[in-house]
Amino acid sequence: MYLKDKLHGDLIEILDTGALFDPCREEVTGRMHAGEEMQDPAGFAKAGLVFPSGEALPRCWVDPKYRS
């Protein structure tokens, strides 16, 4: 799955989708797709990610208290 970095607009390949769907995790492991060489995996804050269309992540992915 690919998401976009809000600040730079670069695509991020999400390597751990389980962490992405877990609202208690604030960071996900991914690989930035910018430049010609494959980047090393790194941690990315969910708050800085959006879908490639620019749409925000679902609240149930980022807020552990989304039901209240």
Buried (B, 14 or more C-beta within 10 A) or exposed (E): EEBBBEEEEEBBBBBBEEBBEBBEBEBBBBBBEEEEEEBEEEEBEBEBBBEEEEEEBEEEBBBEEEEE
